[in-house]
Amino acid sequence: MKSLVSRFLKNESGATAIEYGLIAALIAVVIIFAVTSVGTELTTTFNTIQSKLAAANNP
């Protein structure tokens, strides 16, 4: 019984899985932030192009 408890306490595979999960979550947050930022910039760029094209078509 003592060896079973000792072996259970030395097993770190669960901790490793949790660490990998936390790293994956952090990477996901960074990707979401980057995509949101780029999306906002693209929206601004396309709105600017649209307004300039509309102004060019209305002399």
N, CA, C and O atoms as a Tripos MOL2 file, in Angstrom:
@<TRIPOS>MOLECULE
protein
  236   235    59     0     0
PROTEIN
NO_CHARGES

@<TRIPOS>ATOM
      1 N           0.8220   -1.1920    0.0000 N.3       1 MET1
      2 CA          0.0000    0.0000    0.0000 C.3       1 MET1
      3 C           0.8630    1.2510    0.0000 C.2       1 MET1
      4 O           0.5470    2.2390   -0.6630 O.2       1 MET1
      5 N           1.9500    1.1970    0.7470 N.am      2 LYS2
      6 CA          2.8490    2.3310    0.8240 C.3       2 LYS2
      7 C           3.4770    2.6310   -0.5350 C.2       2 LYS2
      8 O           3.6400    3.7920   -0.9090 O.2       2 LYS2
      9 N           3.8250    1.5810   -1.2650 N.am      3 SER3
     10 CA          4.4350    1.7870   -2.5830 C.3       3 SER3
     11 C           3.4190    2.3580   -3.5690 C.2       3 SER3
     12 O           3.7880    3.1290   -4.4550 O.2       3 SER3
     13 N           2.1580    1.9950   -3.4300 N.am      4 LEU4
     14 CA          1.1170    2.5240   -4.3050 C.3       4 LEU4
     15 C           0.9610    4.0240   -4.1020 C.2       4 LEU4
     16 O           0.8680    4.7740   -5.0740 O.2       4 LEU4
     17 N           0.9320    4.4700   -2.8500 N.am      5 VAL5
     18 CA          0.8180    5.8960   -2.5420 C.3       5 VAL5
     19 C           2.0650    6.6270   -3.0190 C.2       5 VAL5
     20 O           1.9740    7.7180   -3.5840 O.2       5 VAL5
     21 N           3.2130    6.0340   -2.7940 N.am      6 SER6
     22 CA          4.4700    6.6400   -3.2280 C.3       6 SER6
     23 C           4.5110    6.7940   -4.7450 C.2       6 SER6
     24 O           4.9260    7.8310   -5.2610 O.2       6 SER6
     25 N           4.0810    5.7650   -5.4450 N.am      7 ARG7
     26 CA          4.0660    5.8120   -6.9040 C.3       7 ARG7
     27 C           3.0660    6.8590   -7.4000 C.2       7 ARG7
     28 O           3.3310    7.5560   -8.3800 O.2       7 ARG7
     29 N           1.9270    6.9680   -6.7320 N.am      8 PHE8
     30 CA          0.9210    7.9580   -7.1100 C.3       8 PHE8
     31 C           1.4520    9.3720   -6.9370 C.2       8 PHE8
     32 O           1.2060   10.2290   -7.7850 O.2       8 PHE8
     33 N           2.1740    9.6290   -5.8560 N.am      9 LEU9
     34 CA          2.7090   10.9660   -5.6050 C.3       9 LEU9
     35 C           3.8260   11.3280   -6.5720 C.2       9 LEU9
     36 O           4.0200   12.5070   -6.8680 O.2       9 LEU9
     37 N           4.5590   10.3480   -7.0650 N.am     10 LYS10
     38 CA          5.6540   10.6100   -7.9950 C.3      10 LYS10
     39 C           5.1750   10.7600   -9.4350 C.2      10 LYS10
     40 O           5.9100   11.2790  -10.2740 O.2      10 LYS10
     41 N           3.9700   10.3200   -9.7320 N.am     11 ASN11
     42 CA          3.4350   10.3920  -11.0840 C.3      11 ASN11
     43 C           3.1310   11.8490  -11.4290 C.2      11 ASN11
     44 O           2.3020   12.4800  -10.7740 O.2      11 ASN11
     45 N           3.7920   12.3810  -12.4470 N.am     12 GLU12
     46 CA          3.6170   13.7830  -12.8230 C.3      12 GLU12
     47 C           2.9350   13.9370  -14.1760 C.2      12 GLU12
     48 O           2.9240   15.0390  -14.7230 O.2      12 GLU12
     49 N           2.3760   12.8930  -14.7220 N.am     13 SER13
     50 CA          1.7600   13.0040  -16.0410 C.3      13 SER13
     51 C           0.5290   13.9080  -16.0180 C.2      13 SER13
     52 O           0.2670   14.6070  -16.9960 O.2      13 SER13
     53 N          -0.2230   13.9070  -14.9310 N.am     14 GLY14
     54 CA         -1.3790   14.7840  -14.8230 C.3      14 GLY14
     55 C          -0.9670   16.2430  -14.7680 C.2      14 GLY14
     56 O          -1.6060   17.0950  -15.3840 O.2      14 GLY14
     57 N           0.0970   16.5340  -14.0330 N.am     15 ALA15
     58 CA          0.5920   17.9010  -13.9440 C.3      15 ALA15
     59 C           1.0880   18.3740  -15.3010 C.2      15 ALA15
     60 O           0.8900   19.5330  -15.6670 O.2      15 ALA15
     61 N           1.7280   17.4910  -16.0430 N.am     16 THR16
     62 CA          2.2180   17.8500  -17.3650 C.3      16 THR16
     63 C           1.0530   18.1600  -18.2990 C.2      16 THR16
     64 O           1.1160   19.1130  -19.0770 O.2      16 THR16
     65 N           0.0010   17.3690  -18.2270 N.am     17 ALA17
     66 CA         -1.1760   17.6130  -19.0670 C.3      17 ALA17
     67 C          -1.8040   18.9600  -18.7330 C.2      17 ALA17
     68 O          -2.2310   19.6850  -19.6310 O.2      17 ALA17
     69 N          -1.8620   19.2930  -17.4700 N.am     18 ILE18
     70 CA         -2.4120   20.5900  -17.0590 C.3      18 ILE18
     71 C          -1.5440   21.7260  -17.5760 C.2      18 ILE18
     72 O          -2.0660   22.7420  -18.0380 O.2      18 ILE18
     73 N          -0.2320   21.5690  -17.5040 N.am     19 GLU19
     74 CA          0.6800   22.5930  -18.0100 C.3      19 GLU19
     75 C           0.4910   22.7940  -19.5090 C.2      19 GLU19
     76 O           0.4450   23.9310  -19.9800 O.2      19 GLU19
     77 N           0.3800   21.7030  -20.2590 N.am     20 TYR20
     78 CA          0.1590   21.8190  -21.6940 C.3      20 TYR20
     79 C          -1.1840   22.4790  -21.9750 C.2      20 TYR20
     80 O          -1.3020   23.2650  -22.9150 O.2      20 TYR20
     81 N          -2.1850   22.1710  -21.1800 N.am     21 GLY21
     82 CA         -3.4920   22.8110  -21.3420 C.3      21 GLY21
     83 C          -3.4290   24.3060  -21.0990 C.2      21 GLY21
     84 O          -4.0470   25.0810  -21.8290 O.2      21 GLY21
     85 N          -2.6890   24.7180  -20.0830 N.am     22 LEU22
     86 CA         -2.5370   26.1490  -19.7970 C.3      22 LEU22
     87 C          -1.7760   26.8600  -20.9130 C.2      22 LEU22
     88 O          -2.1220   27.9800  -21.2860 O.2      22 LEU22
     89 N          -0.7530   26.2180  -21.4380 N.am     23 ILE23
     90 CA          0.0020   26.8090  -22.5490 C.3      23 ILE23
     91 C          -0.9000   26.9510  -23.7730 C.2      23 ILE23
     92 O          -0.8810   27.9880  -24.4360 O.2      23 ILE23
     93 N          -1.6850   25.9230  -24.0760 N.am     24 ALA24
     94 CA         -2.5970   25.9860  -25.2200 C.3      24 ALA24
     95 C          -3.6320   27.0950  -25.0310 C.2      24 ALA24
     96 O          -3.9700   27.7930  -25.9880 O.2      24 ALA24
     97 N          -4.1320   27.2620  -23.8220 N.am     25 ALA25
     98 CA         -5.1060   28.3170  -23.5480 C.3      25 ALA25
     99 C          -4.4780   29.7010  -23.7350 C.2      25 ALA25
    100 O          -5.1120   30.6020  -24.2840 O.2      25 ALA25
    101 N          -3.2550   29.8660  -23.2870 N.am     26 LEU26
    102 CA         -2.5570   31.1440  -23.4480 C.3      26 LEU26
    103 C          -2.3310   31.4520  -24.9270 C.2      26 LEU26
    104 O          -2.5240   32.5860  -25.3650 O.2      26 LEU26
    105 N          -1.9250   30.4510  -25.6870 N.am     27 ILE27
    106 CA         -1.7230   30.6430  -27.1240 C.3      27 ILE27
    107 C          -3.0460   31.0090  -27.7920 C.2      27 ILE27
    108 O          -3.0770   31.8700  -28.6710 O.2      27 ILE27
    109 N          -4.1340   30.3630  -27.3840 N.am     28 ALA28
    110 CA         -5.4460   30.6690  -27.9490 C.3      28 ALA28
    111 C          -5.8510   32.1090  -27.6600 C.2      28 ALA28
    112 O          -6.4000   32.7820  -28.5330 O.2      28 ALA28
    113 N          -5.5920   32.5830  -26.4630 N.am     29 VAL29
    114 CA         -5.9300   33.9670  -26.1050 C.3      29 VAL29
    115 C          -5.1320   34.9440  -26.9650 C.2      29 VAL29
    116 O          -5.6780   35.9430  -27.4330 O.2      29 VAL29
    117 N          -3.8470   34.6650  -27.1770 N.am     30 VAL30
    118 CA         -3.0060   35.5310  -28.0010 C.3      30 VAL30
    119 C          -3.5100   35.5370  -29.4460 C.2      30 VAL30
    120 O          -3.5630   36.5920  -30.0770 O.2      30 VAL30
    121 N          -3.8750   34.3780  -29.9660 N.am     31 ILE31
    122 CA         -4.3820   34.2990  -31.3390 C.3      31 ILE31
    123 C          -5.6910   35.0670  -31.4690 C.2      31 ILE31
    124 O          -5.8830   35.7940  -32.4440 O.2      31 ILE31
    125 N          -6.5920   34.9180  -30.5020 N.am     32 ILE32
    126 CA         -7.8680   35.6360  -30.5400 C.3      32 ILE32
    127 C          -7.6360   37.1440  -30.5130 C.2      32 ILE32
    128 O          -8.2770   37.8900  -31.2540 O.2      32 ILE32
    129 N          -6.7220   37.5870  -29.6630 N.am     33 PHE33
    130 CA         -6.4090   39.0200  -29.5840 C.3      33 PHE33
    131 C          -5.8430   39.5230  -30.9070 C.2      33 PHE33
    132 O          -6.2350   40.5900  -31.3790 O.2      33 PHE33
    133 N          -4.9230   38.7670  -31.5120 N.am     34 ALA34
    134 CA         -4.3070   39.1790  -32.7770 C.3      34 ALA34
    135 C          -5.3320   39.2300  -33.9020 C.2      34 ALA34
    136 O          -5.3400   40.1760  -34.6880 O.2      34 ALA34
    137 N          -6.1960   38.2240  -33.9870 N.am     35 VAL35
    138 CA         -7.2070   38.1900  -35.0520 C.3      35 VAL35
    139 C          -8.2030   39.3370  -34.8730 C.2      35 VAL35
    140 O          -8.6140   39.9550  -35.8550 O.2      35 VAL35
    141 N          -8.5870   39.6200  -33.6550 N.am     36 THR36
    142 CA         -9.5040   40.7230  -33.3890 C.3      36 THR36
    143 C          -8.8770   42.0570  -33.7840 C.2      36 THR36
    144 O          -9.5280   42.9110  -34.3850 O.2      36 THR36
    145 N          -7.6200   42.2180  -33.4390 N.am     37 SER37
    146 CA         -6.9160   43.4570  -33.7720 C.3      37 SER37
    147 C          -6.7910   43.6350  -35.2760 C.2      37 SER37
    148 O          -7.0450   44.7210  -35.7970 O.2      37 SER37
    149 N          -6.4030   42.5830  -35.9720 N.am     38 VAL38
    150 CA         -6.2720   42.6500  -37.4290 C.3      38 VAL38
    151 C          -7.6370   42.8840  -38.0610 C.2      38 VAL38
    152 O          -7.7450   43.6490  -39.0200 O.2      38 VAL38
    153 N          -8.6690   42.2470  -37.5480 N.am     39 GLY39
    154 CA        -10.0140   42.4410  -38.0740 C.3      39 GLY39
    155 C         -10.4750   43.8780  -37.9540 C.2      39 GLY39
    156 O         -11.0990   44.4120  -38.8720 O.2      39 GLY39
    157 N         -10.1760   44.5040  -36.8380 N.am     40 THR40
    158 CA        -10.5350   45.9020  -36.6260 C.3      40 THR40
    159 C          -9.7940   46.7990  -37.6150 C.2      40 THR40
    160 O         -10.3730   47.7250  -38.1830 O.2      40 THR40
    161 N          -8.5240   46.5170  -37.8110 N.am     41 GLU41
    162 CA         -7.7380   47.3010  -38.7700 C.3      41 GLU41
    163 C          -8.2700   47.1340  -40.1870 C.2      41 GLU41
    164 O          -8.3580   48.1080  -40.9350 O.2      41 GLU41
    165 N          -8.6270   45.9050  -40.5600 N.am     42 LEU42
    166 CA         -9.1740   45.6620  -41.8990 C.3      42 LEU42
    167 C         -10.5020   46.3650  -42.0910 C.2      42 LEU42
    168 O         -10.7640   46.9180  -43.1590 O.2      42 LEU42
    169 N         -11.3380   46.3500  -41.0730 N.am     43 THR43
    170 CA        -12.6250   47.0380  -41.1600 C.3      43 THR43
    171 C         -12.4140   48.5270  -41.3870 C.2      43 THR43
    172 O         -13.0900   49.1310  -42.2210 O.2      43 THR43
    173 N         -11.4890   49.1180  -40.6570 N.am     44 THR44
    174 CA        -11.1890   50.5340  -40.8260 C.3      44 THR44
    175 C         -10.6670   50.8170  -42.2240 C.2      44 THR44
    176 O         -11.0690   51.7950  -42.8540 O.2      44 THR44
    177 N          -9.7750   49.9670  -42.7110 N.am     45 THR45
    178 CA         -9.2110   50.1560  -44.0520 C.3      45 THR45
    179 C         -10.2890   50.0620  -45.1250 C.2      45 THR45
    180 O         -10.3450   50.9080  -46.0170 O.2      45 THR45
    181 N         -11.1390   49.0560  -45.0520 N.am     46 PHE46
    182 CA        -12.1930   48.9000  -46.0520 C.3      46 PHE46
    183 C         -13.2200   50.0370  -45.9770 C.2      46 PHE46
    184 O         -13.7370   50.4650  -47.0090 O.2      46 PHE46
    185 N         -13.5140   50.5180  -44.7970 N.am     47 ASN47
    186 CA        -14.4310   51.6510  -44.6740 C.3      47 ASN47
    187 C         -13.8340   52.9040  -45.3020 C.2      47 ASN47
    188 O         -14.5450   53.6750  -45.9470 O.2      47 ASN47
    189 N         -12.5400   53.1090  -45.1180 N.am     48 THR48
    190 CA        -11.8600   54.2520  -45.7300 C.3      48 THR48
    191 C         -11.8970   54.1470  -47.2530 C.2      48 THR48
    192 O         -12.1890   55.1250  -47.9400 O.2      48 THR48
    193 N         -11.6030   52.9650  -47.7710 N.am     49 ILE49
    194 CA        -11.6350   52.7550  -49.2190 C.3      49 ILE49
    195 C         -13.0410   52.9810  -49.7570 C.2      49 ILE49
    196 O         -13.2150   53.6080  -50.8020 O.2      49 ILE49
    197 N         -14.0390   52.4760  -49.0500 N.am     50 GLN50
    198 CA        -15.4200   52.6410  -49.4930 C.3      50 GLN50
    199 C         -15.8070   54.1120  -49.5400 C.2      50 GLN50
    200 O         -16.4310   54.5510  -50.5060 O.2      50 GLN50
    201 N         -15.4540   54.8750  -48.5270 N.am     51 SER51
    202 CA        -15.8270   56.2860  -48.5130 C.3      51 SER51
    203 C         -15.0900   57.0600  -49.6060 C.2      51 SER51
    204 O         -15.6630   57.9720  -50.2040 O.2      51 SER51
    205 N         -13.8270   56.7110  -49.8770 N.am     52 LYS52
    206 CA        -13.0890   57.4050  -50.9310 C.3      52 LYS52
    207 C         -13.6350   57.0500  -52.3130 C.2      52 LYS52
    208 O         -13.7030   57.9140  -53.1870 O.2      52 LYS52
    209 N         -14.0210   55.8100  -52.5200 N.am     53 LEU53
    210 CA        -14.6250   55.4260  -53.7950 C.3      53 LEU53
    211 C         -15.9780   56.0940  -53.9800 C.2      53 LEU53
    212 O         -16.3110   56.5210  -55.0850 O.2      53 LEU53
    213 N         -16.7540   56.1890  -52.9180 N.am     54 ALA54
    214 CA        -18.0600   56.8570  -53.0040 C.3      54 ALA54
    215 C         -17.8700   58.3370  -53.3240 C.2      54 ALA54
    216 O         -18.6230   58.9020  -54.1170 O.2      54 ALA54
    217 N         -16.8770   58.9620  -52.7170 N.am     55 ALA55
    218 CA        -16.6110   60.3690  -52.9850 C.3      55 ALA55
    219 C         -16.1130   60.5610  -54.4200 C.2      55 ALA55
    220 O         -16.4370   61.5650  -55.0540 O.2      55 ALA55
    221 N         -15.3450   59.6280  -54.9280 N.am     56 ALA56
    222 CA        -14.8280   59.7410  -56.2980 C.3      56 ALA56
    223 C         -15.9450   59.5550  -57.3260 C.2      56 ALA56
    224 O         -15.8760   60.1290  -58.4120 O.2      56 ALA56
    225 N         -16.9670   58.7680  -57.0050 N.am     57 ASN57
    226 CA        -18.0790   58.5500  -57.9350 C.3      57 ASN57
    227 C         -19.1050   59.6590  -57.9180 C.2      57 ASN57
    228 O         -19.9380   59.7360  -58.8210 O.2      57 ASN57
    229 N         -19.0700   60.5130  -56.9240 N.am     58 ASN58
    230 CA        -20.0110   61.6370  -56.8240 C.3      58 ASN58
    231 C         -19.2650   62.9380  -57.0230 C.2      58 ASN58
    232 O         -18.7790   63.5340  -56.0620 O.2      58 ASN58
    233 N         -19.1720   63.3830  -58.2690 N.am     59 PRO59
    234 CA        -18.4000   64.6210  -58.5180 C.3      59 PRO59
    235 C         -19.0820   65.8610  -58.0100 C.2      59 PRO59
    236 O         -18.5490   66.9610  -58.1510 O.2      59 PRO59
@<TRIPOS>BOND
     1     1     2 1
     2     2     3 1
     3     3     4 2
     4     3     5 am
     5     5     6 1
     6     6     7 1
     7     7     8 2
     8     7     9 am
     9     9    10 1
    10    10    11 1
    11    11    12 2
    12    11    13 am
    13    13    14 1
    14    14    15 1
    15    15    16 2
    16    15    17 am
    17    17    18 1
    18    18    19 1
    19    19    20 2
    20    19    21 am
    21    21    22 1
    22    22    23 1
    23    23    24 2
    24    23    25 am
    25    25    26 1
    26    26    27 1
    27    27    28 2
    28    27    29 am
    29    29    30 1
    30    30    31 1
    31    31    32 2
    32    31    33 am
    33    33    34 1
    34    34    35 1
    35    35    36 2
    36    35    37 am
    37    37    38 1
    38    38    39 1
    39    39    40 2
    40    39    41 am
    41    41    42 1
    42    42    43 1
    43    43    44 2
    44    43    45 am
    45    45    46 1
    46    46    47 1
    47    47    48 2
    48    47    49 am
    49    49    50 1
    50    50    51 1
    51    51    52 2
    52    51    53 am
    53    53    54 1
    54    54    55 1
    55    55    56 2
    56    55    57 am
    57    57    58 1
    58    58    59 1
    59    59    60 2
    60    59    61 am
    61    61    62 1
    62    62    63 1
    63    63    64 2
    64    63    65 am
    65    65    66 1
    66    66    67 1
    67    67    68 2
    68    67    69 am
    69    69    70 1
    70    70    71 1
    71    71    72 2
    72    71    73 am
    73    73    74 1
    74    74    75 1
    75    75    76 2
    76    75    77 am
    77    77    78 1
    78    78    79 1
    79    79    80 2
    80    79    81 am
    81    81    82 1
    82    82    83 1
    83    83    84 2
    84    83    85 am
    85    85    86 1
    86    86    87 1
    87    87    88 2
    88    87    89 am
    89    89    90 1
    90    90    91 1
    91    91    92 2
    92    91    93 am
    93    93    94 1
    94    94    95 1
    95    95    96 2
    96    95    97 am
    97    97    98 1
    98    98    99 1
    99    99   100 2
   100    99   101 am
   101   101   102 1
   102   102   103 1
   103   103   104 2
   104   103   105 am
   105   105   106 1
   106   106   107 1
   107   107   108 2
   108   107   109 am
   109   109   110 1
   110   110   111 1
   111   111   112 2
   112   111   113 am
   113   113   114 1
   114   114   115 1
   115   115   116 2
   116   115   117 am
   117   117   118 1
   118   118   119 1
   119   119   120 2
   120   119   121 am
   121   121   122 1
   122   122   123 1
   123   123   124 2
   124   123   125 am
   125   125   126 1
   126   126   127 1
   127   127   128 2
   128   127   129 am
   129   129   130 1
   130   130   131 1
   131   131   132 2
   132   131   133 am
   133   133   134 1
   134   134   135 1
   135   135   136 2
   136   135   137 am
   137   137   138 1
   138   138   139 1
   139   139   140 2
   140   139   141 am
   141   141   142 1
   142   142   143 1
   143   143   144 2
   144   143   145 am
   145   145   146 1
   146   146   147 1
   147   147   148 2
   148   147   149 am
   149   149   150 1
   150   150   151 1
   151   151   152 2
   152   151   153 am
   153   153   154 1
   154   154   155 1
   155   155   156 2
   156   155   157 am
   157   157   158 1
   158   158   159 1
   159   159   160 2
   160   159   161 am
   161   161   162 1
   162   162   163 1
   163   163   164 2
   164   163   165 am
   165   165   166 1
   166   166   167 1
   167   167   168 2
   168   167   169 am
   169   169   170 1
   170   170   171 1
   171   171   172 2
   172   171   173 am
   173   173   174 1
   174   174   175 1
   175   175   176 2
   176   175   177 am
   177   177   178 1
   178   178   179 1
   179   179   180 2
   180   179   181 am
   181   181   182 1
   182   182   183 1
   183   183   184 2
   184   183   185 am
   185   185   186 1
   186   186   187 1
   187   187   188 2
   188   187   189 am
   189   189   190 1
   190   190   191 1
   191   191   192 2
   192   191   193 am
   193   193   194 1
   194   194   195 1
   195   195   196 2
   196   195   197 am
   197   197   198 1
   198   198   199 1
   199   199   200 2
   200   199   201 am
   201   201   202 1
   202   202   203 1
   203   203   204 2
   204   203   205 am
   205   205   206 1
   206   206   207 1
   207   207   208 2
   208   207   209 am
   209   209   210 1
   210   210   211 1
   211   211   212 2
   212   211   213 am
   213   213   214 1
   214   214   215 1
   215   215   216 2
   216   215   217 am
   217   217   218 1
   218   218   219 1
   219   219   220 2
   220   219   221 am
   221   221   222 1
   222   222   223 1
   223   223   224 2
   224   223   225 am
   225   225   226 1
   226   226   227 1
   227   227   228 2
   228   227   229 am
   229   229   230 1
   230   230   231 1
   231   231   232 2
   232   231   233 am
   233   233   234 1
   234   234   235 1
   235   235   236 2
@<TRIPOS>SUBSTRUCTURE
     1 MET1         2 RESIDUE 1 A MET
     2 LYS2         6 RESIDUE 1 A LYS
     3 SER3        10 RESIDUE 1 A SER
     4 LEU4        14 RESIDUE 1 A LEU
     5 VAL5        18 RESIDUE 1 A VAL
     6 SER6        22 RESIDUE 1 A SER
     7 ARG7        26 RESIDUE 1 A ARG
     8 PHE8        30 RESIDUE 1 A PHE
     9 LEU9        34 RESIDUE 1 A LEU
    10 LYS10       38 RESIDUE 1 A LYS
    11 ASN11       42 RESIDUE 1 A ASN
    12 GLU12       46 RESIDUE 1 A GLU
    13 SER13       50 RESIDUE 1 A SER
    14 GLY14       54 RESIDUE 1 A GLY
    15 ALA15       58 RESIDUE 1 A ALA
    16 THR16       62 RESIDUE 1 A THR
    17 ALA17       66 RESIDUE 1 A ALA
    18 ILE18       70 RESIDUE 1 A ILE
    19 GLU19       74 RESIDUE 1 A GLU
    20 TYR20       78 RESIDUE 1 A TYR
    21 GLY21       82 RESIDUE 1 A GLY
    22 LEU22       86 RESIDUE 1 A LEU
    23 ILE23       90 RESIDUE 1 A ILE
    24 ALA24       94 RESIDUE 1 A ALA
    25 ALA25       98 RESIDUE 1 A ALA
    26 LEU26      102 RESIDUE 1 A LEU
    27 ILE27      106 RESIDUE 1 A ILE
    28 ALA28      110 RESIDUE 1 A ALA
    29 VAL29      114 RESIDUE 1 A VAL
    30 VAL30      118 RESIDUE 1 A VAL
    31 ILE31      122 RESIDUE 1 A ILE
    32 ILE32      126 RESIDUE 1 A ILE
    33 PHE33      130 RESIDUE 1 A PHE
    34 ALA34      134 RESIDUE 1 A ALA
    35 VAL35      138 RESIDUE 1 A VAL
    36 THR36      142 RESIDUE 1 A THR
    37 SER37      146 RESIDUE 1 A SER
    38 VAL38      150 RESIDUE 1 A VAL
    39 GLY39      154 RESIDUE 1 A GLY
    40 THR40      158 RESIDUE 1 A THR
    41 GLU41      162 RESIDUE 1 A GLU
    42 LEU42      166 RESIDUE 1 A LEU
    43 THR43      170 RESIDUE 1 A THR
    44 THR44      174 RESIDUE 1 A THR
    45 THR45      178 RESIDUE 1 A THR
    46 PHE46      182 RESIDUE 1 A PHE
    47 ASN47      186 RESIDUE 1 A ASN
    48 THR48      190 RESIDUE 1 A THR
    49 ILE49      194 RESIDUE 1 A ILE
    50 GLN50      198 RESIDUE 1 A GLN
    51 SER51      202 RESIDUE 1 A SER
    52 LYS52      206 RESIDUE 1 A LYS
    53 LEU53      210 RESIDUE 1 A LEU
    54 ALA54      214 RESIDUE 1 A ALA
    55 ALA55      218 RESIDUE 1 A ALA
    56 ALA56      222 RESIDUE 1 A ALA
    57 ASN57      226 RESIDUE 1 A ASN
    58 ASN58      230 RESIDUE 1 A ASN
    59 PRO59      234 RESIDUE 1 A PRO
